[in-house]
């Protein structure tokens, strides 16, 4: 499994492909309120090792970019457990409460988009 950093948490990713799969491919890592990352790989029929992947938080409406709507959703959930009326996950640092750190994270990634 390939470790990838999601905000302040680390998770592991396992990629399964048929042993007969060879040639160029794209692995897309999608972590909900995190911006998606695409990684170009070459399958060789033996195995695949991915580099570490960091997913940036802030795309709480899951539309592929961090914009004012995302900031508004996080601010609207300030001092709650997160999870706005629109179903967005707004606790970006996964500590159980939407607080200033979450607002800082979404503002810090403003105007970034899926890769």
Helices and strands as residue ranges (DSSP letters): E 2-6, E 9-13, E 22-29, E 37-44, E 53-55, H 68-76, H 100-108
